[in-house]
Amino acid sequence: MQYITQPEPVGTLERFEYDNKIVKAFLIVTVIFGLVGMLAGLTLAIQLFWPGANFENPHVTFGRLRPLHTNAIIFAFVGNAMFAGIYYSLPRLLKTAMYSQALSWIHFWGWQLIILAAAITLPLGMTTSKEYAELEWPIDIAITVIWVVFAINMFGTIIKRRERHMYVAVWFYIGTVVTVALLHIVNSLELPVSWTKSYSLYAGVQDALVQWWYGHNAVAFFLTTPYLGLMYYFLPKAANRPVYSYKLSIIHFWSLIFIYIWAGPHHLLYTSLPDWAQSLGTVFSIMLIAPSWGGMLNGLLTLRGAWDKVREDPVLKFFVVAVTAYGMATFEGPMLSLKNVNAISHFTDWTIAHVHVGALGWNGFMIFGILYYLIPRMYQTKLYSKTLTNTHFWLGTLGIIFYALPMYWAGFVQSLMWKEFTQDGFLAYPNFLETVTQIVPLYMMRAVGGTMFLLGTLVMIYNLIKTAQQGTFVPAEYAEAPALEKHVRVTGGNWHSVLERKPVIFTGLALIAVIIGGVIEFVPTALIDSNIPTIEAVKPYTPLELTGRDIYIKEGCVGCHSQMVRPFRSETERYGEYSKAGEFVYDHPFLWGSKRTGPDLHRVGKKYPDSWHYNHMMDPTTMSPGSIMPPYPWLLENDYDKELLPAKIKAMRTLGVPYPDGYEDIAVAEAEKQANEIAKSLADAKIKTNSDKEIIALIAYLQRLGTDIKTTK
């Protein structure tokens, strides 16, 4: 399409360079952290059928390792690859060097230090427990600072561009930068208690809404929009074809960023979130099919006339599978947001399969294609071995299939068994463990698929190292272009081509588009009391229960256990009364969970004696033969933290929890009193333990869960 009807003055050519060193640095850490993240994921997969694989090391249990795996894949693997692709494509699209090499390197080293901090703190149990946002407040501040550095560098580059119009990829980069900043800041508002502990500013239902507004859109604007931008750059380059449709690109971009931001509540269907918010999330999730598939079709149709090259070019093979996986995941996502489908899929391994089709297929294969495209060009050579590349392609593709299909199967099995009743009207499988042991073979198959995907990655690493060794790295590529005539009036083109000449206005409109949905969802739940009806019987946690809750968070129990009984007969028969919004008003953060590898715990309080919980944490198989939960012997040995308890009470009161003034002065004594009662209960059951152990505090918390609503009844 012709954008400009009046030709621009050519002017004097200016010489500049494209910096390949920063791209190379980001590509190297992409490969390293990709390997680390995949190894962590494989370790988790093995622990689901061999719980002893953590060797009773508290730092590598499933609960503590899972957030490390997700953060390593999302922010270290996918994030570094995103930055590499942007630092390569953005200058070339704008015909200029990056705004500041110094900012580029501050961004690089700052991001790697953040990843290192995550790798240290998460296995130590320093976590907020909020999915994809588990890092504690000092690291959150560091993320904000480094993201601002990246934004300054990117927008500085856009402002000093020599290309008047911004190509479609740049639109997606802009949308990513402004929205991720908004998401991170709003969701990370928390009140520090110490350098390693904080409490979310939001509570219960409001916290859940903000978290999944963030969580869903972290997928949207960190794993999707920047990679759509990279698709719009690298796919046409690799195919040597123009993008299929400029008009479709416009529709794709603006409808995607506007609609995506509303869809977060579909993660909370049939929960205590108000029905109007659930319905709003469902409606916009269904609408997402149109822009998502518009982008997929725009990518695939770009290959028109070039499909013969797909057979020969391994880079295009990876891109085609990536875009196809994007189409599959973005069709399945809206389907999972339908209430009748979500009633089956939620809390099951179906969700795990869905997520990994996107992560392994869309992000993983896009990254592999970009690596195979860039390394030979940056080293002025050909790919070392097409055979090895094809081997990687098939190992990766089959790995995804062997991973996803068992998890889909497992999800169906779980849901059907959870919901099945006998002819007499009783649950067919009242013991939750029966629904776990049936799918253990499927967990083994998943580990096989993960191993295949990892082996394919190792083949790629060898291939790329050999490619680099046979070539010579080009640290900078020199180019020439005329300076942009800033005061020349340019006429013609459509409305959007005019907007593309004004990056500040463009950015402002993109920010407005993503703010609207969040405001409309958040304000009513925060200001209208009827959205979260209060329950008089619900009281704040005692100091010992609050301590036990923090231990529950530290050990990552929320990764396997939900605390949300949905209003289905199968769940109320199994767990008890369905969960009410008013029960969570003092929960900073909420702990509803998103996966049930174990049973829901919201009504577990007083269901078992204290001795049952003690023995269950010491060795789960003694209470539940065949359990895949690992033992937690360190809870029986470690003392719970008393020193921080007064500060925790103060922080909670600041957040609105109605502890009386001065309560922090007696909090430790109150905790010790309750701990002594639990220790006596254990002694009566022939279990001798000191009252200051972590297991005592955890038992106090577990025995509290769900008991307020029982008092109301």
C-alpha positions as a printed Julia matrix, in Angstrom:
713×3 Matrix{Float64}:
   0.0     0.0    0.0
   1.19    3.52  -0.82
   1.28    5.63   2.34
   2.58    8.97   1.01
   1.45   10.81  -2.1
   3.93   13.67  -1.77
   7.57   12.53  -2.07
   9.9    13.43   0.8
  13.15   15.33   0.22
  16.0    12.89  -0.09
  18.56   15.05   1.74
  22.09   14.08   2.63
  22.7    10.44   3.48
  23.7     9.85   7.08
  25.84    6.91   8.14
  24.96    4.88  11.24
  25.36    1.34  12.58
  23.19   -1.47  13.83
  24.59   -2.92  17.06
  24.73   -6.72  16.9
  26.62   -7.09  20.19
  23.57   -6.42  22.34
  21.51   -8.8   20.2
  24.15  -11.51  20.59
  24.21  -11.03  24.38
  20.44  -11.42  24.66
  20.49  -14.48  22.38
  23.15  -16.21  24.5
  21.22  -15.78  27.75
  18.02  -16.8   25.95
  19.55  -20.2   25.21
  21.06  -20.58  28.69
  17.89  -19.69  30.58
  15.74  -21.65  28.17
  17.75  -24.72  29.1
  17.45  -23.93  32.82
  13.7   -23.35  32.58
  13.12  -26.57  30.65
  15.22  -28.6   33.1
  13.19  -27.15  35.97
   9.98  -28.06  34.15
  11.15  -31.6   33.51
  12.09  -31.94  37.18
   8.57  -30.88  38.14
   7.04  -33.35  35.67
   9.1   -36.18  37.2
   8.08  -35.22  40.74
   4.41  -35.72  39.84
   4.96  -39.48  39.5
   8.08  -39.76  41.67
   7.57  -37.44  44.67
  10.89  -38.47  46.19
  12.74  -36.81  43.3
  13.25  -33.75  45.5
  15.32  -35.95  47.88
  13.69  -34.1   50.81
  15.46  -30.89  49.81
  13.05  -28.04  50.66
  14.45  -25.81  47.89
  13.47  -28.09  44.99
  10.02  -29.29  46.02
   7.22  -28.94  43.5
   5.73  -25.99  45.38
   8.93  -23.96  45.41
  10.27  -25.01  42.01
   7.08  -24.36  40.03
   7.28  -20.54  40.22
  10.97  -20.76  39.34
  10.06  -22.76  36.23
   7.32  -20.36  35.11
   9.43  -17.26  35.76
  12.46  -18.79  34.01
  10.43  -19.62  30.9
   8.36  -16.42  30.76
  10.82  -13.72  31.81
  14.22  -15.32  31.23
  13.71  -17.45  28.1
  10.84  -15.71  26.32
  11.74  -12.29  27.72
  15.38  -12.3   26.65
  14.45  -13.61  23.2
  11.88  -10.81  22.89
  14.51   -8.21  23.72
  16.96   -9.76  21.25
  14.35   -9.64  18.49
  13.38   -6.04  19.28
  16.99   -4.82  19.47
  17.62   -6.42  16.08
  14.44   -5.42  14.24
  13.59   -2.0   15.7
  16.68   -0.11  14.43
  16.35   -1.69  10.99
  12.67   -0.8   10.75
  13.36    2.8   11.79
  16.67    3.18   9.92
  18.62    4.38  12.92
  20.85    3.11  15.69
  19.34    2.46  19.1
  18.9     5.64  21.1
  21.6     4.72  23.64
  24.05    1.85  23.75
  24.58    2.57  27.45
  20.85    2.12  28.14
  20.89   -1.08  26.09
  23.58   -2.58  28.3
  21.99   -1.29  31.53
  18.83   -3.02  30.36
  20.71   -6.24  29.61
  22.63   -6.52  32.88
  19.73   -5.24  34.97
  17.4    -7.89  33.53
  19.92  -10.69  34.14
  20.39   -9.56  37.76
  16.62   -9.66  38.21
  16.56  -13.21  36.88
  19.41  -14.15  39.22
  17.51  -12.64  42.16
  14.45  -14.7   41.19
  16.56  -17.86  40.95
  17.82  -17.27  44.5
  14.68  -16.07  46.27
  11.99  -18.39  44.86
  13.63  -21.69  45.96
  14.12  -20.09  49.38
  10.35  -19.62  49.62
  10.42  -15.82  49.28
   7.26  -15.38  47.24
   4.05  -13.35  47.05
   2.3   -16.49  45.69
   0.59  -14.46  42.92
   0.95  -16.41  39.69
   3.59  -15.0   37.29
   4.15  -12.2   39.84
   5.72  -14.18  42.67
   8.78  -11.98  43.11
   9.01   -9.89  46.27
   8.81   -6.11  46.4
  12.54   -5.13  46.04
  12.73   -7.19  42.84
   9.43   -5.69  41.65
  10.95   -2.22  42.01
  14.03   -3.36  40.06
  11.78   -4.69  37.28
  10.02   -1.32  37.09
  13.31    0.57  36.86
  14.75   -1.68  34.15
  11.49   -1.61  32.19
  11.61    2.2   32.24
  15.2     2.04  30.94
  14.01   -0.2   28.1
  11.07    2.12  27.37
  13.28    5.23  27.24
  15.65    3.47  24.87
  12.84    2.25  22.63
  10.87    5.49  22.45
  14.08    7.48  22.05
  14.87    5.32  19.03
  11.37    5.85  17.61
  11.6     9.62  18.05
  14.96    9.88  16.22
  13.94    7.51  13.41
  14.73    8.14   9.75
  11.64    6.27   8.54
   8.56    8.47   8.81
   6.02    5.66   9.13
   6.09    3.03  11.85
   5.84   -0.5   10.48
   3.26   -2.83  12.05
   5.85   -4.64  14.23
   6.63   -1.34  15.97
   2.96   -0.92  16.9
   3.05   -4.2   18.8
   6.3    -3.25  20.53
   4.71    0.01  21.71
   1.6    -1.82  22.94
   3.8    -4.26  24.84
   5.91   -1.64  26.6
   3.07    0.56  27.87
   0.75   -2.29  28.88
   3.33   -4.44  30.69
   4.33   -1.36  32.7
   0.69   -0.76  33.65
   0.06   -4.42  34.52
   3.19   -4.8   36.62
   2.75   -1.61  38.64
  -0.96   -2.13  39.44
  -0.64   -5.81  40.37
   2.55   -5.35  42.39
   1.17   -2.78  44.82
   2.07   -4.33  48.17
   2.94   -3.32  51.71
   6.44   -4.41  52.79
   6.88   -6.11  56.15
  10.6    -6.8   55.7
  13.09   -6.96  52.84
  11.81  -10.43  51.97
   8.13  -10.28  52.94
   5.16   -8.18  51.86
   1.37   -8.37  51.72
  -0.74   -7.53  48.7
  -2.53   -4.19  48.86
  -5.7    -5.97  47.69
  -7.64   -8.67  49.51
  -9.76  -11.66  48.53
 -12.05  -11.09  45.55
 -10.43   -7.78  44.58
  -6.97   -9.36  44.75
  -8.14  -12.27  42.58
  -9.58   -9.88  39.98
  -6.43   -7.74  39.84
  -4.18  -10.81  39.76
  -5.94  -12.46  36.82
  -6.29   -9.14  35.03
  -2.49   -9.16  35.31
  -2.0   -12.93  34.84
  -4.08  -13.22  31.69
  -2.59  -10.08  30.21
   0.96  -11.08  31.1
   0.26  -13.88  28.63
  -1.32  -11.37  26.27
   1.26   -8.59  26.39
   4.48  -10.42  27.27
   4.03  -13.74  25.48
   1.78  -12.65  22.62
   1.9    -9.04  21.41
   5.71   -8.71  21.23
   5.91  -12.03  19.41
   3.25  -10.92  16.97
   5.5    -7.93  16.31
   8.44  -10.28  15.78
   6.25  -12.44  13.52
   5.42   -9.4   11.4
   9.14   -8.72  10.99
  10.86  -12.12  10.75
   8.23  -14.12   8.86
   8.1   -11.77   5.83
  11.91  -11.53   5.94
  12.37  -15.31   5.97
   9.75  -15.83   3.26
  10.86  -12.79   1.24
   7.22  -11.77   0.91
   5.33   -8.63   2.06
   2.78   -8.91   4.82
  -0.47  -10.2    3.37
  -2.72   -7.31   4.41
  -1.93   -3.9    5.89
  -5.62   -3.27   6.65
  -5.88   -6.58   8.49
  -2.8    -5.58  10.51
  -4.58   -2.42  11.66
  -7.71   -4.31  12.7
  -5.57   -7.0   14.34
  -3.58   -4.58  16.47
  -6.25   -2.22  17.79
  -8.95   -4.82  18.39
  -6.47   -7.15  20.09
  -5.1    -4.67  22.61
  -8.56   -3.27  23.38
 -10.33   -6.62  23.83
  -7.55   -8.63  25.51
  -7.45   -6.48  28.63
 -11.06   -7.33  29.55
 -10.7   -11.12  29.45
  -8.96  -11.8   32.78
 -12.14  -12.75  34.73
 -12.55  -15.9   32.63
  -9.92  -17.41  34.96
 -12.39  -16.94  37.82
 -15.62  -18.47  36.46
 -17.84  -20.13  39.09
 -15.77  -18.52  41.86
 -16.79  -15.85  44.39
 -16.17  -13.11  41.82
 -19.44  -11.23  41.08
 -21.38  -12.75  38.18
 -21.37   -9.54  36.15
 -17.55   -9.54  36.1
 -17.44  -13.22  35.15
 -19.87  -12.62  32.27
 -17.91   -9.59  31.11
 -14.74  -11.69  30.94
 -16.54  -14.41  29.0
 -18.0   -12.02  26.42
 -14.69  -10.35  25.65
 -12.88  -13.7   25.61
 -15.19  -14.96  22.87
 -14.64  -11.71  20.96
 -10.88  -12.38  21.09
 -11.19  -15.12  18.49
 -11.61  -12.55  15.71
  -8.45  -10.45  16.16
  -6.36  -13.46  17.2
  -7.26  -15.45  14.11
  -6.96  -12.33  12.0
  -3.31  -12.13  13.07
  -2.75  -15.84  12.51
  -4.24  -15.69   9.0
  -2.24  -12.56   8.21
   0.9   -14.49   9.12
   0.09  -17.68   7.24
  -1.22  -15.86   4.14
   2.04  -13.92   4.02
   3.48  -17.24   2.82
   1.24  -17.24  -0.27
   3.41  -18.21  -3.2
   6.21  -19.32  -0.85
   4.92  -22.63   0.49
   7.43  -24.48  -1.64
  10.15  -22.77   0.42
   8.66  -24.14   3.64
   9.73  -27.65   2.59
  13.34  -26.55   2.25
  13.77  -23.7    4.73
  13.89  -24.92   8.35
  13.34  -21.38   9.65
   9.97  -21.2    7.89
   9.04  -24.63   9.27
   9.42  -23.36  12.81
   7.5   -20.17  12.02
   4.61  -22.06  10.41
   4.19  -24.39  13.4
   4.51  -21.42  15.78
   1.77  -19.42  14.05
  -0.41  -22.54  13.84
   0.06  -23.18  17.57
  -0.87  -19.54  18.18
  -4.09  -20.09  16.24
  -4.89  -23.27  18.16
  -4.22  -21.71  21.57
  -6.2   -18.54  20.77
  -9.18  -20.6   19.66
  -9.02  -22.91  22.67
  -8.69  -20.02  25.13
 -12.05  -18.44  24.25
 -13.65  -21.89  24.25
 -12.34  -22.49  27.77
 -13.94  -19.21  28.82
 -17.42  -20.56  28.06
 -18.97  -21.43  31.41
 -20.14  -24.89  30.37
 -16.64  -25.76  29.13
 -14.87  -24.07  32.03
 -16.97  -26.1   34.48
 -15.16  -29.15  33.09
 -11.69  -27.76  32.44
 -10.95  -25.52  35.42
  -8.55  -26.88  38.06
  -7.64  -29.8   35.73
  -4.62  -30.64  33.58
  -6.57  -29.48  30.52
  -5.46  -25.96  31.43
  -1.85  -27.17  31.69
  -2.07  -28.62  28.17
  -3.57  -25.38  26.84
  -0.84  -23.23  28.38
   1.96  -25.4   27.02
   0.6   -25.48  23.47
   1.1   -21.72  23.59
   4.39  -21.71  25.47
   6.1   -24.59  23.64
   4.47  -24.19  20.25
   3.94  -20.44  19.8
   6.73  -18.92  21.89
   9.19  -21.8   21.77
   9.07  -22.38  18.03
   9.05  -18.64  17.25
  12.22  -18.3   19.34
  13.85  -21.28  17.65
  13.02  -19.84  14.22
  14.45  -16.45  15.19
  17.65  -18.09  16.49
  18.08  -20.07  13.27
  17.45  -16.89  11.27
  19.76  -14.55  13.18
  22.85  -16.58  14.06
  23.94  -17.34  10.46
  23.4   -13.71   9.44
  25.23  -12.26  12.41
  28.14  -14.65  11.83
  28.14  -14.26   8.01
  27.8   -17.95   7.34
  25.32  -20.69   6.54
  23.57  -22.88   9.05
  25.93  -25.67  10.08
  23.48  -28.52   9.48
  19.99  -28.56   8.03
  19.71  -32.2    9.05
  20.21  -31.29  12.7
  17.71  -28.46  12.32
  15.12  -30.84  10.91
  15.9   -33.29  13.71
  15.25  -30.51  16.22
  12.02  -29.6   14.42
  10.6   -33.12  14.67
  11.82  -33.71  18.23
  10.19  -30.44  19.26
   6.95  -31.09  17.38
   6.58  -34.63  18.69
   7.57  -33.41  22.14
   4.65  -30.96  22.13
   2.27  -33.71  21.02
   3.52  -36.2   23.64
   3.23  -33.46  26.26
  -0.16  -31.99  25.35
  -2.23  -35.05  24.48
  -1.68  -36.88  27.82
  -2.56  -33.67  29.66
  -5.78  -33.22  27.68
  -6.63  -36.83  28.47
  -5.74  -36.32  32.13
  -7.95  -33.24  32.27
 -10.98  -35.11  30.93
 -10.37  -38.04  33.3
 -10.04  -35.73  36.31
 -13.19  -33.76  35.6
 -15.34  -36.8   34.79
 -14.22  -38.63  37.94
 -14.71  -35.54  40.13
 -18.28  -35.12  38.89
 -19.46  -38.75  38.66
 -22.26  -39.98  40.93
 -23.56  -43.49  41.53
 -27.15  -44.49  40.78
 -27.87  -44.02  44.48
 -26.78  -40.38  44.34
 -23.4   -40.7   46.04
 -20.04  -39.59  44.69
 -18.54  -42.43  42.68
 -15.03  -41.41  43.77
 -15.37  -39.74  47.19
 -11.64  -40.14  47.88
  -9.86  -37.47  45.81
  -6.75  -39.65  45.65
  -8.59  -42.09  43.37
  -8.71  -39.36  40.72
  -4.96  -38.81  41.06
  -3.65  -42.36  40.83
  -5.58  -42.92  37.59
  -3.6   -40.26  35.75
  -0.09  -41.03  37.02
   0.77  -42.91  33.77
  -0.24  -39.78  31.85
   2.16  -37.73  33.97
   4.88  -40.17  32.93
   4.0   -39.66  29.26
   4.16  -35.89  29.77
   7.71  -36.25  31.1
   8.6   -38.19  27.94
   7.26  -35.33  25.8
   9.18  -32.79  27.85
  12.35  -34.83  27.49
  11.93  -34.91  23.69
  11.45  -31.14  23.57
  14.55  -30.66  25.74
  16.62  -33.01  23.56
  15.58  -31.01  20.5
  16.76  -27.83  22.23
  20.14  -29.46  22.97
  20.45  -30.4   19.29
  19.76  -26.75  18.39
  22.39  -25.49  20.82
  25.03  -27.77  19.28
  23.99  -26.73  15.76
  24.16  -23.02  16.59
  27.54  -23.32  18.32
  28.97  -25.08  15.25
  27.39  -22.42  13.02
  29.04  -19.65  15.03
  32.4   -21.44  15.01
  32.48  -21.68  11.23
  31.66  -17.99  10.75
  32.89  -14.57  11.89
  30.75  -12.42  14.14
  29.86   -8.98  12.79
  29.63   -6.67  15.82
  28.09   -3.81  13.87
  26.39   -3.44  10.5
  26.75   -0.06   8.81
  23.9     1.56   6.9
  22.99    4.88   5.29
  19.71    6.76   5.09
  18.6    10.38   4.68
  17.62   12.26   7.81
  13.91   12.59   8.48
  12.69   16.05   7.44
  10.72   16.97  10.55
   9.01   20.08   9.22
   7.92   18.71   5.86
   4.16   18.45   5.52
   3.24   14.99   4.23
  -0.19   14.51   2.7
  -2.1    11.5    1.51
  -2.52    8.04   2.91
  -5.32    6.81   5.14
  -6.1     7.9    8.7
  -3.85    5.25  10.18
  -0.87    6.19   8.07
  -1.24    9.7    9.49
  -1.33    8.25  13.02
   1.84    6.25  12.33
   3.77    9.5   11.85
   2.9    10.6   15.4
   4.39    8.06  17.84
   3.48   10.04  20.98
  -0.2    10.25  20.03
  -0.11    6.6   18.9
   1.29    5.53  22.28
  -1.27    7.59  24.17
  -4.16    6.01  22.25
  -2.75    2.53  22.87
  -2.54    3.25  26.6
  -6.13    4.53  26.68
  -7.29    1.41  24.85
  -5.85   -0.87  27.53
  -6.83    1.25  30.53
 -10.56    1.32  29.75
 -11.24   -2.36  30.45
  -9.3    -2.44  33.71
 -11.04    0.64  35.1
 -14.52   -0.67  34.3
 -13.76   -4.01  35.99
 -11.93   -2.72  39.08
 -13.88    0.34  40.18
 -17.29   -1.33  40.83
 -15.79   -4.22  42.81
 -13.81   -1.77  44.93
 -16.55    0.82  45.56
 -19.87   -1.08  45.53
 -20.22   -3.13  48.72
 -22.84   -5.49  47.29
 -20.16   -7.06  45.1
 -18.48   -8.45  48.23
 -21.16   -8.93  50.93
 -19.7    -8.99  54.41
 -20.15  -11.96  56.75
 -20.2   -10.98  60.4
 -18.78  -14.3   61.59
 -15.6   -13.89  59.51
 -12.82  -12.72  61.81
  -9.13  -11.91  61.18
  -6.6   -14.7   61.47
  -5.0   -15.2   64.86
  -1.26  -14.44  64.98
  -0.41  -18.14  64.79
  -2.85  -18.74  61.92
  -1.37  -15.77  60.05
   2.09  -17.26  60.56
   0.88  -20.65  59.33
  -0.65  -19.0   56.26
   2.71  -17.45  55.44
   4.35  -20.89  55.75
   1.66  -22.28  53.42
   2.58  -19.53  50.93
   6.32  -20.11  51.36
   6.01  -23.82  50.57
   3.95  -23.13  47.42
   0.98  -25.22  48.57
  -1.32  -23.07  46.41
   0.33  -24.64  43.34
  -1.47  -27.94  44.03
  -4.41  -27.08  46.29
  -7.25  -24.68  45.58
  -9.23  -22.82  48.24
 -12.4   -22.23  46.27
 -15.4   -24.58  46.48
 -17.45  -23.91  43.37
 -21.28  -24.07  43.41
 -21.55  -27.54  41.87
 -23.22  -30.46  43.6
 -20.12  -32.58  43.01
 -18.0   -30.05  44.89
 -20.36  -29.3   47.76
 -20.82  -33.04  48.31
 -17.06  -33.56  48.33
 -15.87  -30.46  50.19
 -18.82  -28.73  51.85
 -20.6   -25.39  51.48
 -19.56  -23.42  48.42
 -17.23  -20.45  48.96
 -18.62  -16.95  49.62
 -16.99  -13.64  48.64
 -17.17  -12.33  52.22
 -15.0   -15.15  53.53
 -11.88  -13.75  51.88
 -11.97  -10.11  53.01
  -8.86  -10.52  55.19
  -6.86  -12.63  52.71
  -3.76  -10.7   51.59
  -3.08  -12.27  49.1
  -5.95  -14.51  47.93
  -5.14  -18.23  47.64
  -7.84  -19.62  45.39
  -5.34  -21.51  43.22
  -5.64  -22.53  39.58
  -4.87  -26.28  39.65
  -5.97  -29.22  41.8
  -3.28  -31.85  41.99
  -4.61  -32.35  45.52
  -8.08  -31.72  46.96
  -9.56  -28.31  47.68
  -8.75  -27.11  51.21
 -11.23  -24.32  51.79
 -13.36  -26.47  54.11
 -10.59  -28.63  55.55
 -10.69  -26.9   58.98
 -11.61  -29.32  61.81
 -12.2   -32.09  59.27
  -9.23  -34.04  60.64
  -7.52  -34.05  64.06
  -4.25  -32.16  64.55
  -2.37  -35.46  64.58
  -3.62  -36.26  61.06
  -2.1   -33.06  59.68
   1.16  -33.67  61.55
   1.53  -37.18  60.18
   0.4   -36.09  56.72
   3.14  -33.47  56.47
   5.74  -35.83  57.9
   4.84  -38.56  55.38
   1.66  -38.14  53.28
   1.5   -41.83  52.39
   0.82  -42.76  56.02
  -2.5   -40.91  55.87
  -3.16  -41.29  52.11
  -1.54  -44.45  50.68
  -0.45  -43.84  47.08
  -0.27  -40.05  47.49
   2.08  -38.19  45.13
   2.58  -35.39  47.66
   6.16  -35.24  49.0
   6.95  -35.25  52.73
   7.87  -31.99  54.5
  10.13  -33.1   57.37
  11.76  -29.67  57.74
   8.45  -28.25  58.98
   8.82  -30.53  61.98
  12.34  -29.19  62.64
  12.24  -25.45  61.81
  11.02  -22.85  64.31
   8.34  -20.46  63.1
   9.25  -16.76  62.9
   8.14  -14.88  66.02
  10.26  -11.78  65.55
   8.4   -10.57  62.46
   4.94  -11.23  63.9
   4.34   -7.75  65.4
   5.32   -6.11  62.11
   2.93   -8.44  60.25
   0.04   -7.46  62.53
   0.83   -3.76  61.99
   0.94   -4.24  58.22
  -2.36   -6.09  58.19
  -4.02   -3.34  60.27
  -2.69   -0.77  57.79
  -4.35   -2.79  55.03
  -7.7    -2.62  56.82
  -7.72   -5.84  58.84
  -9.45   -4.89  62.14
  -6.79   -5.86  64.66
  -7.17   -3.61  67.74
  -4.55   -0.97  68.49
  -1.66   -2.41  70.44
  -2.5    -5.98  69.44
   0.98   -6.36  67.98
   2.38   -6.08  71.52
   0.63   -9.28  72.6
   0.72  -11.08  69.22
   3.66  -13.32  70.13
   2.09  -14.3   73.46
  -1.21  -15.07  71.7
   0.61  -17.19  69.13
   2.47  -19.11  71.84
  -0.77  -19.74  73.74
  -2.49  -21.25  70.7
   0.67  -23.19  69.78
   0.76  -24.77  73.24
  -2.84  -25.93  72.81
  -1.99  -27.63  69.51
   1.17  -29.19  70.98
  -0.94  -30.58  73.84
  -3.44  -31.99  71.34
  -0.56  -33.73  69.56
   0.83  -35.01  72.85
  -2.56  -36.57  73.62
  -2.17  -38.42  70.3
   1.29  -39.69  71.39
   3.15  -37.14  69.22
   5.84  -35.2   71.05
   6.93  -31.91  69.48
   7.9   -28.43  70.6
   5.21  -25.78  70.28
   7.46  -23.37  68.35
   7.82  -25.49  65.17
   6.51  -24.46  61.76
   4.25  -27.51  61.62
   2.33  -26.16  64.64
   1.63  -22.84  62.9
   0.65  -24.6   59.66
  -1.79  -26.86  61.54
  -3.34  -23.77  63.14
  -3.95  -22.26  59.7
  -5.31  -25.45  58.14
  -7.68  -26.02  61.07
  -9.07  -22.5   60.64
  -9.91  -22.83  56.94
 -13.64  -22.63  56.22
 -14.75  -22.71  59.83
 -16.2   -19.17  59.87
 -19.0   -20.05  57.48
 -19.79  -23.13  59.55
 -20.25  -20.84  62.54
 -22.76  -18.83  60.49
 -24.73  -21.99  59.7
